[in-house]
Amino acid sequence: MDRVFDLAIIGGGINGCGIARDAAGRGNSVFLCEMNDLASGTSSWSTKLVHGGLRYLEYYEFRLVREALIEREILWQIAPHIIRPLRFVLPHHSGLRPAWLLRLGLFLYDHIGGRHLLPPTRSVDLVHDEVGKPLIANRYREGFEYSDCFVDDARLVVLTARDAADRGAEIRTRSRAVEIRQVDGIWQVTVENAISGERTTIQARALVNAGGPWVEQVLSSGSGVNARAKVRLVQGSHIVVRKLYEHDRAYMFQNADGRIIFVIPYQDDFTLIGTTDRDYDGDPAKVKASPEEIQYLCASASEYLKKPVLPTDVVWTYSGVRPLYDDGASEAKAATRDYVFELDTPGGAPLLSIYGGKITTYRRLAEEALERLAPYLRSDKAKEGWTGKAPLPGGDMDVSAVAALTAELARKYPFLSPAHANRLAHAYGTRAAKLLGNAKSLADLGQPFGATLTESEVRYLMSNEWALTAEDVVWRRSKLGLRLLADEIAALDQWIKANSAPGERPLREAGGRP
């Protein structure tokens, strides 16, 4: 209780971790608590894209699209291991948006956001080009190919938190803020450890509520603030199937209901299809893809693809709740993806609540949040914009260097299979050598858990990336849950329990594929 932090943050998703990183880099003392694992909510259930949001142009969200387009290349350059360029094919559907409108939208997309590194849009002959081969023959004859980026969303959150911690921030996971109150102009946040049940109270001059879908519940835990803004919970579900085609492009498909879905090459051997948009009422922790959503995604993809996608093809589903700002839009698909801040100063100390936002704009959101809080924070050593220049952990290399890093790992550690070296390069970047150490053989990496996961990697994740359960390891720090059997995951969970420090033992077993 003696120490007073400059800033306390509730919520370990991308917004909370982004603010923690920026604030710590400016010289502020920072405390962040997350009730579950980092990125265990909305931030790990996205469509895995760093993109401008082409369809938001239809809703005249020009500022949001421009900001997101600028951020694409900034984020790619600070994290080239977990972010990569991806070309999207948009077939022209004669019964839906006219070709001239698509062409105009893509012209704007190419030119309003300062694109420098990503290749421009091109027209595609779907009859003769290889990207037309997976599509229903003769139904789609022309289309467009444009650029965006793919991101490992959960790793983006964890690496952002890691960088914040490296700069002095205190990050506490499995720690729920059970009470917040103000005493003599200082926030007091009481935090309960979900594993030990122990409660501690910390003090801070300023408080950020980055609770995501739980933003209103955080306010109700004694802050003395009645929210003026409202959060609109919108469910987005995704399905994963076995690889649908051989080339490396993704697709953007238009639906008759005005929505779009993405079909994206995923984890080498799979294809990701999503997302849905529907209002959600219930506990955000219990959201799951419904049979109707699975059917909708299968039918939407099958409207375009030569080989129909069936619910029986689905190997994994995931669903998340987007905490959008409630702008009164009649349909979930039309609700703004922009972010909104609500700054209150009950008793004089600031409380900043965040509504909405998207992964692509998290870094700008963090900058703007700190601009709002600047009058209340003592330190602003590193000026605005530093987070767009300093690489995230493992990202200190050129955007084109991941293949060379993979080759270097294979040369230095010849016992690694090409797939293993490639996975480590894309997950850890230049820090991959830290978990491989001086190993001279696969046996030197310790117990194997299957699908190239080794004891050495798990120990690294536990000591450096806050992993406490098998679920943390195989569904958030990696997506190896797609390749591991349920009994392999259970064995990993048992190993983690046996090797966790006292007081860090996980509460529950991790299962197989959700």
MARDRENVEX-344171 format. One line per 3 residues: number of its first residue (from 1); for each residue x, y, z of C-alpha. Coordinates in nm, 2 decimals. Each point is the difference from the previous one (the first is absolute). Example, Ala and Ser with C-alpha at 12.3 -4.5 7.8 and 13.67 -1.06 7.14 Angstrom:
residues 2
1> 1.23/-0.45/0.78 | 0.14/0.34/-0.07
***
This chain:
residues 514
1> 0.00/0.00/0.00 | 0.30/0.24/0.04 | 0.06/0.03/-0.38
4> -0.22/0.22/-0.21 | 0.00/-0.10/-0.37 | -0.04/0.27/-0.26
7> -0.25/-0.22/-0.19 | -0.20/-0.31/0.08 | -0.17/-0.19/-0.28
10> -0.28/-0.25/0.03 | -0.01/-0.24/-0.30 | 0.27/-0.20/-0.17
13> -0.13/0.01/-0.36 | 0.17/0.18/-0.28 | -0.12/0.35/0.11
16> 0.11/-0.04/0.37 | 0.34/-0.15/-0.10 | 0.05/0.27/-0.27
19> -0.06/0.28/0.25 | 0.22/-0.18/0.26 | 0.29/-0.02/-0.26
22> -0.03/0.36/-0.11 | -0.04/0.14/0.35 | 0.30/-0.20/0.13
25> 0.21/0.11/-0.29 | -0.07/0.37/0.08 | 0.14/-0.06/0.35
28> -0.32/-0.06/0.20 | -0.03/-0.26/0.27 | -0.27/-0.24/-0.12
31> -0.21/-0.28/0.15 | -0.23/-0.22/-0.21 | -0.23/-0.28/0.12
34> -0.19/-0.25/-0.20 | -0.26/-0.24/0.15 | 0.09/-0.29/-0.23
37> 0.29/-0.05/-0.24 | 0.13/0.28/-0.23 | -0.21/0.01/-0.32
40> -0.25/-0.25/0.14 | -0.30/0.21/-0.10 | -0.07/0.19/-0.32
43> 0.36/0.05/-0.10 | 0.07/-0.37/-0.08 | -0.33/-0.06/-0.18
46> 0.04/0.24/-0.30 | 0.03/-0.08/-0.37 | 0.38/0.04/0.04
49> 0.02/0.30/-0.23 | 0.18/0.33/0.01 | -0.21/0.18/-0.25
52> -0.16/0.33/-0.10 | -0.35/-0.15/0.00 | -0.10/0.04/-0.37
55> -0.37/-0.05/0.08 | 0.00/0.29/0.25 | 0.03/0.24/-0.30
58> -0.37/-0.08/-0.06 | -0.08/0.15/0.34 | 0.21/0.31/-0.08
61> 0.25/-0.08/0.28 | 0.28/0.17/-0.20 | 0.20/0.11/0.30
64> 0.00/-0.35/0.16 | 0.09/-0.16/-0.33 | 0.28/0.25/-0.07
67> 0.14/-0.04/0.35 | -0.01/-0.38/-0.03 | 0.16/0.00/-0.34
70> 0.29/0.21/0.13 | 0.04/-0.24/0.30 | 0.03/-0.31/-0.22
73> 0.35/0.07/-0.12 | 0.11/0.15/0.34 | -0.10/-0.32/0.18
76> 0.15/-0.23/-0.27 | 0.33/0.18/0.05 | 0.01/-0.03/0.38
79> -0.11/-0.36/0.00 | 0.09/-0.17/-0.33 | 0.02/-0.34/0.16
82> -0.37/-0.01/0.10 | -0.14/0.23/-0.27 | 0.03/-0.07/-0.37
85> -0.15/0.14/-0.32 | -0.29/-0.19/-0.14 | -0.16/0.05/-0.35
88> -0.38/-0.02/-0.01 | -0.21/-0.09/-0.30 | -0.34/0.17/-0.02
91> -0.21/-0.16/-0.27 | -0.26/0.21/-0.17 | -0.35/-0.14/0.07
94> -0.23/0.13/-0.27 | -0.31/0.01/0.22 | 0.16/0.20/0.28
97> 0.23/0.31/0.00 | 0.08/0.13/-0.35 | 0.36/-0.04/-0.13
100> 0.05/0.38/-0.03 | -0.08/0.04/0.38 | 0.25/-0.27/0.09
103> 0.26/0.16/-0.22 | -0.07/0.34/0.16 | 0.02/-0.14/0.35
106> 0.33/-0.17/-0.07 | 0.14/0.31/-0.17 | -0.08/0.19/0.33
109> 0.14/-0.29/0.20 | 0.33/0.01/-0.19 | 0.04/0.38/0.02
112> -0.14/0.15/0.33 | 0.22/-0.19/0.24 | 0.36/0.06/-0.10
115> 0.08/-0.34/-0.15 | 0.37/-0.03/-0.06 | 0.11/-0.37/0.03
118> -0.31/-0.20/-0.08 | -0.08/-0.06/-0.37 | -0.29/0.18/-0.16
121> -0.34/-0.14/-0.12 | -0.01/-0.18/-0.33 | -0.29/-0.13/-0.21
124> -0.02/-0.38/-0.03 | -0.14/-0.22/-0.28 | -0.16/-0.27/0.21
127> -0.04/-0.23/-0.30 | 0.37/-0.03/-0.07 | 0.18/0.11/0.32
130> 0.09/-0.27/0.26 | -0.20/0.18/0.26 | -0.32/-0.07/-0.20
133> 0.06/-0.38/0.01 | -0.16/-0.07/0.34 | -0.31/0.20/-0.10
136> -0.32/-0.13/-0.17 | 0.08/-0.01/-0.37 | -0.15/0.27/-0.22
139> -0.19/0.16/0.29 | 0.27/0.26/0.09 | 0.20/0.13/-0.30
142> 0.16/0.32/0.13 | 0.13/0.12/0.33 | 0.27/0.21/0.18
145> 0.30/-0.09/0.21 | 0.11/0.24/0.27 | 0.23/0.01/0.31
148> -0.05/-0.02/0.37 | 0.19/-0.19/0.28 | -0.05/-0.31/0.21
151> 0.08/0.01/0.37 | 0.04/-0.25/0.28 | -0.23/0.19/0.23
154> 0.06/-0.16/0.33 | 0.38/0.01/-0.05 | -0.03/0.37/-0.08
157> -0.16/0.06/0.34 | 0.25/-0.21/0.19 | 0.30/0.16/-0.17
160> -0.14/0.34/0.07 | -0.03/-0.09/0.36 | 0.35/-0.15/0.00
163> 0.14/0.33/-0.13 | -0.20/0.20/0.26 | 0.15/-0.23/0.27
166> 0.35/0.04/-0.14 | -0.05/0.38/0.03 | -0.10/-0.03/0.37
169> -0.38/-0.07/0.00 | -0.14/-0.25/0.25 | -0.22/-0.25/-0.18
172> -0.22/-0.22/0.21 | -0.21/-0.27/-0.16 | -0.28/-0.21/0.16
175> -0.06/0.31/0.22 | -0.35/0.15/0.00 | -0.07/0.35/0.12
178> -0.27/-0.06/0.25 | -0.03/0.35/0.14 | 0.11/0.35/-0.12
181> -0.04/0.31/0.22 | 0.16/0.34/0.04 | 0.16/0.12/0.32
184> 0.14/0.35/0.02 | 0.03/0.03/-0.37 | 0.18/-0.33/-0.05
187> -0.16/-0.31/-0.15 | 0.02/-0.32/0.21 | -0.05/-0.32/-0.20
190> -0.05/-0.32/0.19 | 0.11/-0.30/-0.20 | -0.09/-0.37/0.07
193> 0.23/-0.28/-0.12 | -0.22/-0.26/-0.17 | 0.23/-0.28/0.10
196> 0.09/0.08/0.36 | -0.30/0.22/0.09 | 0.24/0.25/0.15
199> -0.10/0.36/-0.01 | 0.24/0.30/-0.04 | -0.07/0.37/-0.04
202> 0.20/0.23/-0.22 | -0.01/0.38/-0.04 | 0.01/0.20/-0.31
205> -0.04/0.37/-0.11 | -0.19/-0.09/-0.31 | -0.21/-0.30/-0.10
208> -0.09/-0.16/-0.34 | -0.30/-0.22/-0.05 | 0.09/-0.23/-0.29
211> -0.24/-0.27/0.10 | -0.12/-0.06/-0.35 | -0.34/-0.18/0.02
214> 0.02/0.04/0.38 | 0.06/0.38/-0.02 | -0.34/0.08/0.18
217> 0.05/-0.26/0.27 | 0.34/0.16/0.08 | -0.17/0.33/0.05
220> -0.26/-0.16/0.23 | 0.26/-0.13/0.24 | 0.01/0.32/0.21
223> 0.15/0.26/-0.23 | -0.27/0.26/0.07 | -0.05/0.05/-0.37
226> -0.33/-0.05/-0.19 | 0.09/-0.08/-0.36 | -0.15/0.23/-0.26
229> 0.11/-0.21/-0.29 | -0.14/-0.34/-0.06 | 0.18/-0.31/-0.13
232> -0.16/-0.21/-0.27 | 0.10/-0.36/0.01 | 0.03/-0.15/-0.34
235> 0.09/-0.37/-0.05 | 0.24/-0.10/-0.27 | 0.05/-0.37/-0.07
238> 0.26/-0.18/-0.22 | 0.05/-0.35/-0.13 | 0.32/-0.18/-0.10
241> 0.00/-0.28/-0.26 | 0.28/-0.20/-0.17 | 0.18/0.19/-0.27
244> -0.24/0.08/-0.29 | 0.25/0.10/-0.27 | 0.37/0.01/-0.07
247> 0.08/0.36/-0.08 | 0.09/0.26/0.27 | -0.27/0.26/-0.06
250> -0.31/0.07/0.22 | -0.35/0.08/-0.12 | -0.25/0.26/0.09
253> -0.35/-0.12/-0.09 | -0.31/0.22/-0.02 | -0.33/-0.14/0.13
256> -0.35/0.08/-0.11 | -0.08/0.14/0.35 | 0.26/0.27/-0.06
259> 0.26/-0.16/0.23 | 0.34/-0.13/-0.11 | 0.20/-0.29/0.12
262> 0.37/-0.08/-0.03 | 0.16/-0.34/-0.10 | 0.36/0.00/0.11
265> 0.29/-0.25/-0.02 | 0.07/-0.09/0.36 | 0.28/-0.18/0.19
268> 0.13/-0.16/-0.32 | -0.25/-0.29/-0.02 | -0.33/0.17/0.08
271> -0.24/0.27/-0.13 | -0.16/0.26/0.23 | -0.35/0.12/-0.09
274> -0.18/0.29/0.17 | -0.16/0.20/0.14 | -0.36/0.04/0.10
277> -0.15/0.31/0.15 | -0.29/-0.03/0.24 | -0.10/0.17/0.33
280> 0.09/-0.20/0.31 | -0.18/0.00/0.33 | 0.16/-0.21/0.28
283> 0.33/-0.07/0.17 | 0.28/0.09/-0.25 | 0.21/-0.28/0.15
286> -0.26/-0.26/-0.11 | -0.03/0.10/-0.37 | 0.03/-0.28/-0.25
289> -0.07/-0.05/-0.37 | -0.36/-0.10/-0.05 | -0.11/-0.27/-0.25
292> -0.18/0.28/-0.20 | 0.32/0.20/-0.02 | 0.20/-0.30/-0.11
295> -0.26/-0.08/-0.27 | 0.01/0.37/-0.11 | 0.37/0.00/-0.04
298> 0.00/-0.33/-0.19 | -0.28/0.12/-0.23 | 0.17/0.34/-0.06
301> 0.33/-0.17/-0.11 | -0.19/-0.26/-0.20 | -0.17/0.28/-0.20
304> 0.35/0.06/-0.16 | 0.21/-0.32/0.04 | -0.01/-0.29/-0.24
307> 0.02/-0.25/0.28 | -0.28/0.08/0.25 | 0.10/0.05/0.37
310> -0.21/-0.21/0.23 | -0.05/0.02/0.38 | 0.16/-0.35/0.02
313> 0.32/0.15/-0.15 | 0.05/0.23/0.30 | 0.29/-0.10/0.22
316> -0.01/0.29/0.24 | -0.23/0.30/0.07 | 0.06/0.31/0.21
319> -0.21/0.29/0.10 | 0.06/0.34/0.16 | -0.20/0.29/0.12
322> 0.09/0.34/-0.14 | -0.07/0.28/0.25 | -0.11/0.27/-0.25
325> -0.10/0.35/0.08 | -0.38/0.00/-0.02 | -0.07/0.27/-0.26
328> -0.36/-0.10/-0.04 | 0.05/-0.18/-0.34 | -0.29/-0.23/-0.08
331> 0.21/-0.29/-0.11 | 0.31/-0.15/0.16 | 0.19/0.01/-0.33
334> -0.05/0.38/-0.01 | 0.11/0.08/0.35 | 0.32/0.21/0.00
337> 0.33/-0.17/0.05 | 0.15/0.33/0.11 | 0.11/0.05/0.36
340> -0.15/0.24/0.25 | 0.15/0.12/0.33 | -0.19/0.11/0.31
343> 0.21/0.20/0.24 | -0.14/0.06/0.35 | 0.17/0.16/0.30
346> -0.21/-0.09/0.31 | 0.19/0.15/0.30 | 0.26/0.14/-0.23
349> 0.19/-0.31/-0.12 | -0.06/-0.10/-0.36 | -0.17/-0.32/-0.12
352> 0.01/-0.06/-0.38 | -0.24/-0.27/-0.13 | 0.05/-0.14/-0.35
355> -0.29/-0.11/-0.23 | 0.06/-0.18/-0.33 | 0.32/0.00/-0.20
358> 0.16/-0.26/-0.22 | 0.33/-0.18/0.00 | 0.14/0.21/-0.29
361> -0.04/0.33/0.17 | 0.10/-0.10/0.36 | 0.33/0.19/-0.02
364> -0.17/0.32/-0.10 | -0.27/-0.06/0.26 | 0.28/-0.02/0.27
367> 0.16/0.32/-0.12 | -0.33/0.18/0.01 | -0.08/-0.14/0.35
370> 0.32/0.13/0.13 | -0.06/0.34/-0.16 | -0.33/0.01/0.20
373> 0.18/-0.09/0.32 | 0.31/0.22/-0.06 | -0.11/0.27/0.25
376> -0.01/-0.26/0.27 | 0.32/-0.20/-0.07 | 0.33/0.11/0.13
379> 0.23/-0.13/-0.27 | 0.00/0.04/-0.37 | 0.36/-0.07/-0.08
382> -0.05/-0.19/-0.33 | -0.22/0.21/-0.22 | -0.30/-0.10/-0.20
385> 0.07/-0.25/-0.28 | 0.29/-0.19/0.15 | -0.21/-0.33/0.00
388> -0.01/0.01/-0.38 | 0.38/0.00/-0.03 | 0.11/-0.24/0.28
391> -0.04/-0.37/-0.10 | -0.19/-0.24/0.22 | 0.20/-0.28/0.16
394> 0.15/-0.22/-0.28 | -0.10/0.25/-0.27 | 0.34/0.18/-0.03
397> 0.05/-0.09/-0.37 | -0.10/0.11/-0.35 | -0.35/-0.10/-0.11
400> 0.15/-0.23/-0.26 | 0.23/-0.18/0.24 | -0.22/-0.27/0.15
403> 0.10/-0.25/-0.27 | 0.37/0.07/0.06 | -0.06/-0.04/0.37
406> -0.16/-0.34/-0.06 | 0.30/-0.10/-0.21 | 0.24/0.12/0.27
409> -0.18/-0.20/0.27 | 0.01/-0.31/-0.22 | 0.37/0.05/-0.06
412> 0.09/0.07/0.37 | -0.24/-0.28/0.13 | 0.01/-0.26/-0.28
415> -0.21/-0.25/0.20 | -0.30/0.22/-0.04 | -0.24/-0.10/-0.28
418> -0.08/0.28/-0.26 | -0.35/0.03/0.14 | 0.13/0.03/0.36
421> 0.26/0.27/-0.09 | -0.26/0.19/-0.20 | -0.25/-0.01/0.29
424> 0.25/0.12/0.25 | 0.12/0.29/-0.23 | -0.36/0.12/-0.05
427> -0.09/-0.03/0.37 | 0.31/0.14/0.17 | 0.19/0.18/-0.27
430> 0.36/0.08/0.11 | -0.08/-0.13/0.35 | -0.04/-0.36/-0.13
433> 0.37/-0.07/0.09 | -0.08/0.09/0.36 | -0.22/-0.31/0.04
436> 0.23/-0.22/-0.21 | 0.31/0.10/0.20 | 0.30/-0.22/-0.06
439> -0.20/-0.31/-0.10 | 0.19/-0.24/-0.22 | -0.28/-0.25/-0.05
442> -0.38/-0.02/0.03 | 0.06/-0.19/0.33 | 0.17/0.31/0.14
445> -0.33/0.18/-0.03 | -0.15/-0.23/0.27 | -0.33/-0.19/0.00
448> -0.19/0.00/-0.33 | -0.37/0.07/0.03 | -0.09/-0.06/-0.37
451> -0.03/0.23/-0.31 | 0.35/0.14/0.05 | -0.08/0.13/0.35
454> 0.28/-0.06/0.24 | 0.07/0.05/0.37 | 0.25/0.27/-0.08
457> -0.27/0.20/-0.18 | -0.26/-0.05/0.28 | 0.25/0.11/0.27
460> 0.07/0.31/-0.21 | -0.37/0.08/-0.03 | -0.05/-0.05/0.38
463> 0.30/0.22/0.10 | -0.03/0.27/-0.27 | -0.36/0.01/-0.13
466> -0.22/-0.07/0.31 | -0.12/-0.34/-0.12 | -0.16/-0.20/0.29
469> -0.21/-0.27/-0.17 | 0.01/-0.22/-0.31 | -0.28/0.21/-0.14
472> 0.22/0.31/0.02 | 0.27/-0.19/-0.19 | -0.19/-0.18/-0.27
475> -0.28/0.25/-0.08 | 0.15/0.34/0.07 | 0.38/-0.01/0.00
478> -0.03/-0.23/-0.30 | -0.28/-0.18/-0.19 | 0.15/-0.34/0.05
481> -0.33/-0.11/0.15 | -0.10/-0.06/-0.37 | 0.26/-0.27/-0.02
484> 0.01/-0.15/0.35 | -0.23/-0.27/0.12 | -0.21/0.05/0.31
487> 0.21/-0.24/0.21 | 0.32/0.17/-0.11 | -0.14/0.34/0.12
490> -0.11/-0.17/0.33 | 0.36/-0.14/0.04 | 0.14/0.35/-0.06
493> -0.24/0.14/0.26 | 0.12/-0.25/0.25 | 0.36/0.08/-0.07
496> -0.06/0.38/0.04 | -0.18/-0.07/0.34 | 0.30/-0.20/0.12
499> 0.24/0.26/-0.11 | -0.18/0.32/0.10 | 0.12/0.21/0.30
502> -0.21/-0.03/0.31 | -0.29/0.24/-0.02 | 0.00/-0.01/-0.38
505> -0.17/-0.34/-0.04 | -0.28/0.03/-0.25 | -0.36/-0.03/0.12
508> -0.13/-0.24/-0.27 | 0.10/-0.25/-0.25 | 0.04/0.11/-0.36
511> -0.20/-0.21/-0.24 | 0.05/-0.10/-0.36 | -0.14/0.19/-0.30
514> -0.27/0.24/0.13
***
